[in-house]
Amino acid sequence: MSYDSFSKYYDILMADADYPARAEYYHKLLSENGAASGILLDLGCGTGEMSLLMDSFGYEVIGVDSSVEMLNIARNKTAGRDILLLNQPMEELDLYGTVDCAISALDCINHLDGKETVKESFSKVSLFMNPGGVFVFDVNTVYKHREILADNCFITENDNLFCAWQNSLNDDDGVDISLDFFEKSGDKYIRSSEFFTEYAYETDDIKSMLDEAGFEIIGEYDDMSFEPVKADSERAVFAARKR
């Protein structure tokens, strides 16, 4: 999946993500579990915001993403920084050596199409991680898919862009997402579209897949906190250690 149109407008759509606070949170989770430095894998790095911020904490960052379009934006952002960017799907991860820790932020795991793909992705992270290394990632919860995203439509609008985000909940609690972008150009609007699916994964399934891949669970948290995941948590954060 190229995310051609999505990549062009991704940073606009994610304007409220508060990347600095999220990077600080991930850094704290890593640091408190013995991974305050070293080689860090940013899995599903997208346009490079988290990679830049983790680099500023002193990590040696490798950013990996399946979208060439996303990586092109990331390359422009990270010019002059010692950040390696690789175009690879998560489930086909193939590094030149091992890493000390890994992150995957803002629902990248939900873009993996099925448990076998998630399991293979976790296995690849484990394969290229040093024993004792720490893997921190988040997922949109089944609750968020069923109750928040569901069959709803969301609108984003600024001076130059109008975006209609339409969701359709499928039988597996996944959400089929259709995006229509209208970008102002002079006195006209240029339309482009994107379609993809986010897949929902139960907490117990994620834990089981991590275990099979050689990880032990360190913690499971409600997003941007150190509190347990609740029934109405919209995003769950997992921390796991390579055995």
BAPA-306013 format. One line per 3 residues: number of its first residue (from 1); their letters; for each residue x, y, z of C-alpha. Coordinates in steps of 0.1 Angstrom, whole numbers. Example, Ala and Ser with C-alpha at 12.3 -4.5 7.8 and 13.67 -1.06 7.14 Angstrom:
<recs>
1) AS) 123:-45:78  137:-11:71
</recs>
This chain:
<recs>
1) MSY) 0:0:0  15:33:-11  -4:58:10
4) DSF) 3:83:-18  -24:109:-10  -24:101:27
7) SKY) 13:107:30  9:142:14  -16:153:41
10) YDI) -6:130:70  11:157:90  -19:180:87
13) LMA) -42:153:98  -20:144:128  -15:180:139
16) DAD) -30:172:173  -8:141:180  16:161:202
19) YPA) 47:142:190  70:158:216  49:146:245
22) RAE) 45:111:229  83:108:222  90:118:258
25) YYH) 66:92:270  81:65:248  116:75:260
28) KLL) 105:72:296  91:38:290  123:27:274
31) SEN) 146:43:299  128:29:329  133:-6:314
34) GAA) 170:-2:307  169:11:272  179:48:276
37) SGI) 203:47:246  216:26:218  203:16:184
40) LLD) 165:22:182  142:9:155  112:32:146
43) LGC) 89:7:130  64:23:107  82:56:110
46) GTG) 59:74:85  70:110:78  97:108:104
49) EMS) 85:129:133  91:103:160  124:93:144
52) LLM) 136:129:147  125:132:183  141:99:194
55) DSF) 173:110:177  173:141:198  172:119:229
58) GYE) 205:104:218  193:71:202  209:59:170
61) VIG) 177:57:149  167:34:121  133:43:106
64) VDS) 114:17:86  83:21:66  65:4:37
67) SVE) 55:36:20  80:53:-3  59:84:-3
70) MLN) 60:86:35  98:80:35  104:107:9
73) IAR) 89:132:33  109:117:62  141:120:42
76) NKT) 135:158:37  128:162:74  158:143:86
79) AGR) 184:157:61  216:164:80  207:140:108
82) DIL) 223:106:113  191:86:108  189:56:85
85) LLN) 156:52:66  146:19:50  117:10:27
88) QPM) 105:-23:41  71:-38:52  72:-46:89
91) EEL) 67:-83:83  97:-83:59  121:-65:82
94) DLY) 157:-72:72  184:-52:91  222:-52:87
97) GTV) 226:-59:124  207:-59:157  190:-31:176
100) DCA) 188:-24:213  151:-12:214  122:-6:191
103) ISA) 91:16:190  60:16:168  37:46:174
106) LDC) 3:58:165  -15:26:154  10:13:129
109) INH) 3:-23:141  -34:-18:132  -24:-14:95
112) LDG) -11:-50:95  -37:-72:77  -43:-101:100
115) KET) -28:-120:130  -3:-139:108  12:-106:96
118) VKE) 13:-92:131  30:-124:144  55:-123:116
121) SFS) 63:-86:123  68:-93:160  91:-122:151
124) KVS) 111:-100:128  116:-74:155  126:-102:179
127) LFM) 151:-116:153  169:-83:150  168:-73:186
130) NPG) 195:-80:212  185:-102:242  171:-79:269
133) GVF) 160:-53:243  128:-34:248  99:-31:223
136) VFD) 72:-4:230  42:0:207  6:11:207
139) VNT) -26:-2:191  -61:12:186  -83:-9:208
142) VYK) -113:-30:197  -134:-6:218  -122:24:197
145) HRE) -130:6:165  -165:-4:177  -175:27:195
148) ILA) -154:57:183  -144:50:147  -172:26:138
151) DNC) -194:39:109  -187:75:116  -175:104:94
154) FIT) -150:130:105  -141:163:88  -108:182:89
157) END) -107:216:74  -82:245:72  -76:274:48
160) NLF) -62:252:20  -75:217:27  -109:200:33
163) CAW) -108:162:42  -138:139:46  -128:108:66
166) QNS) -155:81:63  -154:48:83  -172:15:78
169) LND) -170:-11:106  -165:-46:91  -175:-80:106
172) DDG) -140:-85:122  -141:-51:141  -118:-37:115
175) VDI) -125:-3:100  -125:4:63  -114:40:59
178) SLD) -121:62:29  -104:96:27  -113:123:2
181) FFE) -90:153:1  -99:186:-15  -68:209:-17
184) KSG) -73:245:-27  -54:256:-58  -62:291:-69
187) DKY) -99:293:-72  -103:256:-76  -101:225:-54
190) IRS) -80:195:-65  -95:162:-53  -75:130:-43
193) SEF) -86:99:-24  -72:71:-3  -86:39:10
196) FTE) -72:15:36  -83:-8:64  -73:-7:101
199) YAY) -75:-41:118  -85:-46:154  -66:-70:177
202) ETD) -77:-82:211  -52:-77:240  -49:-114:247
205) DIK) -40:-121:211  -13:-94:211  2:-108:243
208) SML) 1:-144:228  18:-132:196  45:-114:216
211) DEA) 51:-145:236  54:-167:205  79:-142:191
214) GFE) 102:-144:221  90:-114:242  79:-111:278
217) IIG) 53:-84:287  67:-57:309  36:-35:310
220) EYD) 3:-27:294  -9:9:297  -37:33:288
223) DMS) -23:57:262  2:83:274  -1:71:310
226) FEP) 12:44:333  -23:34:343  -38:0:333
229) VKA) -58:-3:301  -95:3:308  -126:-11:292
232) DSE) -131:23:274  -94:29:265  -91:40:229
235) RAV) -54:32:226  -33:6:245  5:8:249
238) FAA) 25:-24:253  61:-27:266  79:-60:261
241) RKR) 114:-74:266  132:-98:243  140:-129:262
</recs>
